[in-house]
């Protein structure tokens, strides 16, 4: 082997040379072997191009690599520091974003070597296989981590200059009009399978309370008060892991007579059949007695939507339906007080909404759904419930 070839220069043709450099990558601190074919008039010219390439690659390389944290290590440290304040579902989401989508691409990079262009390239790579909403969600989590990490290192945060992807407003609402939802509920009620009553009761609770799926399916019977006509919501589950509800604020939602009557029938059937989950008191357990997943009702809900001749919605669509229907009969403040808020500050802001106002709003939604069994109360009603409430509570208590 010639001396020049051994030193990283090889003539491969007239005026063409293969040059090779072995340097430390400034982004990762690892040795990289770069080969390139160049045009040169002589070996000396090729050598000059080789040294230029070496300088370009090694630009910014520090001799103190061990003191520069890599993104992967910094993220792990950051996640550990915030873990006590995160819910299990949130921690799992963060871990998935970094383990699957960030660290494989940028985990070996020194934090101070990551540039805006690196992050833009990562964002655009995500966009090839994920929706803009999903990409922007990953970006929000990555920005949160980089902001904390860069602040601790006292360096500029490159993620500040990375724009989110443009999203288009959803043309089709996720929920249904009240009359459409009423038809779907009646189709669910008519179904003859073993779980028909449980599915109907669950759907009715979702659409009249606006509860999230994880909140409704984490309810236990001690949360349901037929006497007071309310349901207490203080927990939720994600894939079976139970935690506090999303807002971490205990709230109560009205239980109007029409819904209470269905829940009493559902409870009686559970006791009669000794359904799985009875021992832990779940109101809506799965067929094996565990916490239900949305997939357990999707097929039946799709079938009911087809029979009702409306577009198919997901179980979460009932929450959107409740919001839409309640806004027709109540103020925005009352709707927010029923459905819950994303921050404790919002809950406190609307805490003046009374129980009777919330009950009246839910009663109005029931009438819009075409499910009311009694006339609306007069203005002198203290509770704001329909006239059958007292008798319904006596029956439940008995």
DAFEN-V381035 format. One record per residue. N is the residue number from 0. RES is the residue in three letters. OMEGA is omega in whole degrees, -180 to 180 (999 if undefined). Layout:
n->[N:N]
res->[RES:RES]
omega->[OMEGA:OMEGA]
//
This chain:
n->[0:1:2:3:4:5:6:7:8:9:10:11:12:13:14:15:16:17:18:19:20:21:22:23:24:25:26:27:28:29:30:31:32:33:34:35:36:37:38:39:40:41:42:43:44:45:46:47:48:49:50:51:52:53:54:55:56:57:58:59:60:61:62:63:64:65:66:67:68:69:70:71:72:73:74:75:76:77:78:79:80:81:82:83:84:85:86:87:88:89:90:91:92:93:94:95:96:97:98:99:100:101:102:103:104:105:106:107:108:109:110:111:112:113:114:115:116:117:118:119:120:121:122:123:124:125:126:127:128:129:130:131:132:133:134:135:136:137:138:139:140:141:142:143:144:145:146:147:148:149:150:151:152:153:154:155:156:157:158:159:160:161:162:163:164:165:166:167:168:169:170:171:172:173:174:175:176:177:178:179:180:181:182:183:184:185:186:187:188:189:190:191:192:193:194:195:196:197:198:199:200:201:202:203:204:205:206:207:208:209:210:211:212:213:214:215:216:217:218:219:220:221:222:223:224:225:226:227:228:229:230:231:232:233:234:235:236:237:238:239:240:241:242:243:244:245:246:247:248:249:250:251:252:253:254:255:256:257:258:259:260:261:262:263:264:265:266:267:268:269:270:271:272:273:274:275:276:277:278:279:280:281:282:283:284:285:286:287:288:289:290:291:292:293:294:295:296:297:298:299:300:301:302:303:304:305:306:307:308:309:310:311:312:313:314:315:316:317:318:319:320:321:322:323:324:325:326:327:328:329:330:331:332:333:334:335:336:337:338:339:340:341:342:343:344:345:346:347:348:349:350:351:352:353:354:355:356:357:358:359:360:361:362:363:364:365:366:367:368:369:370:371:372:373:374:375:376:377:378:379:380:381:382:383:384:385:386:387:388:389:390:391:392:393:394:395:396:397]
res->[UNK:UNK:UNK:UNK:UNK:UNK:UNK:UNK:UNK:UNK:UNK:UNK:UNK:UNK:UNK:UNK:UNK:UNK:UNK:UNK:UNK:UNK:UNK:UNK:UNK:UNK:UNK:UNK:UNK:UNK:UNK:UNK:UNK:UNK:UNK:UNK:UNK:UNK:UNK:UNK:UNK:UNK:UNK:UNK:UNK:UNK:UNK:UNK:UNK:UNK:UNK:UNK:UNK:UNK:UNK:UNK:UNK:UNK:UNK:UNK:UNK:UNK:UNK:UNK:UNK:UNK:UNK:UNK:UNK:UNK:UNK:UNK:UNK:UNK:UNK:UNK:UNK:UNK:UNK:UNK:UNK:UNK:UNK:UNK:UNK:UNK:UNK:UNK:UNK:UNK:UNK:UNK:UNK:UNK:UNK:UNK:UNK:UNK:UNK:UNK:UNK:UNK:UNK:UNK:UNK:UNK:UNK:UNK:UNK:UNK:UNK:UNK:UNK:UNK:UNK:UNK:UNK:UNK:UNK:UNK:UNK:UNK:UNK:UNK:UNK:UNK:UNK:UNK:UNK:UNK:UNK:UNK:UNK:UNK:UNK:UNK:UNK:UNK:UNK:UNK:UNK:UNK:UNK:UNK:UNK:UNK:UNK:UNK:UNK:UNK:UNK:UNK:UNK:UNK:UNK:UNK:UNK:UNK:UNK:UNK:UNK:UNK:UNK:UNK:UNK:UNK:UNK:UNK:UNK:UNK:UNK:UNK:UNK:UNK:UNK:UNK:UNK:UNK:UNK:UNK:UNK:UNK:UNK:UNK:UNK:UNK:UNK:UNK:UNK:UNK:UNK:UNK:UNK:UNK:UNK:UNK:UNK:UNK:UNK:UNK:UNK:UNK:UNK:UNK:UNK:UNK:UNK:UNK:UNK:UNK:UNK:UNK:UNK:UNK:UNK:UNK:UNK:UNK:UNK:UNK:UNK:UNK:UNK:UNK:UNK:UNK:UNK:UNK:UNK:UNK:UNK:UNK:UNK:UNK:UNK:UNK:UNK:UNK:UNK:UNK:UNK:UNK:UNK:UNK:UNK:UNK:UNK:UNK:UNK:UNK:UNK:UNK:UNK:UNK:UNK:UNK:UNK:UNK:UNK:UNK:UNK:UNK:UNK:UNK:UNK:UNK:UNK:UNK:UNK:UNK:UNK:UNK:UNK:UNK:UNK:UNK:UNK:UNK:UNK:UNK:UNK:UNK:UNK:UNK:UNK:UNK:UNK:UNK:UNK:UNK:UNK:UNK:UNK:UNK:UNK:UNK:UNK:UNK:UNK:UNK:UNK:UNK:UNK:UNK:UNK:UNK:UNK:UNK:UNK:UNK:UNK:UNK:UNK:UNK:UNK:UNK:UNK:UNK:UNK:UNK:UNK:UNK:UNK:UNK:UNK:UNK:UNK:UNK:UNK:UNK:UNK:UNK:UNK:UNK:UNK:UNK:UNK:UNK:UNK:UNK:UNK:UNK:UNK:UNK:UNK:UNK:UNK:UNK:UNK:UNK:UNK:UNK:UNK:UNK:UNK:UNK:UNK:UNK:UNK:UNK:UNK:UNK:UNK:UNK:UNK:UNK:UNK:UNK:UNK:UNK:UNK:UNK:UNK:UNK:UNK:UNK:UNK:UNK:UNK:UNK:UNK:UNK:UNK:UNK:UNK:UNK:UNK:UNK:UNK:UNK:UNK:UNK:UNK:UNK:UNK:UNK:UNK:UNK]
omega->[-178:-179:-179:180:180:-178:176:178:-179:178:-177:180:-179:178:-179:-178:171:179:-176:178:179:-175:175:177:-178:-179:-176:-177:-179:180:178:180:-176:177:179:177:-177:173:-178:-179:-179:178:180:178:178:179:178:179:179:180:176:178:179:-179:180:-178:-175:-177:178:-179:179:177:-178:-176:-175:-179:-179:-178:174:-176:-178:180:-179:179:178:179:180:180:178:-177:-178:-176:-178:-178:-176:169:-178:-178:179:178:178:179:179:-179:180:-179:-177:-177:-174:-168:-176:-174:177:-178:-173:-175:-179:-177:170:-177:-177:178:180:-177:175:-179:177:-177:176:178:178:178:-178:176:176:-175:180:-176:-178:-180:177:180:179:179:-179:176:177:179:180:-180:179:178:-180:180:-178:178:-180:-177:-178:177:179:-179:-179:176:-179:179:-178:-177:-180:-174:-180:-177:174:178:178:178:179:180:-179:-177:-177:179:180:-179:-179:169:-177:-179:177:179:177:179:179:179:180:177:177:-180:-177:-177:-171:-180:-174:-176:-174:-178:180:179:179:180:180:179:-180:177:-179:-173:-180:179:-176:179:172:-178:-178:178:-178:-176:172:180:170:-173:177:176:-175:179:176:-178:-179:-179:-180:176:-180:-177:-179:-180:176:176:174:-177:175:178:-175:179:175:178:-172:-178:-178:177:178:179:174:178:-177:174:-177:-174:-178:180:179:-179:179:179:177:178:179:179:179:179:176:-179:-179:-175:-176:-175:175:-179:-178:-176:179:173:180:178:-178:-180:173:-179:179:177:179:178:-177:173:-179:-179:-177:-177:-173:-178:179:179:178:179:179:178:179:-180:180:179:174:179:-176:175:174:176:179:178:178:177:177:179:179:179:-178:-178:-177:180:178:-174:-177:178:178:180:180:179:-180:179:180:-171:179:-174:-177:-180:176:-180:179:179:179:-179:-178:-176:-180:179:-174:178:-179:177:179:-179:179:179:179:176:177:177:179:179:177:179:-179:-176:-176:179:180:-178:180:-177:175:-177:-178:-180:-178:-175:-177:-180:177:-170:-179:-174:-176:-179:179:-180:177:179:-178:-178:-179:999]
//
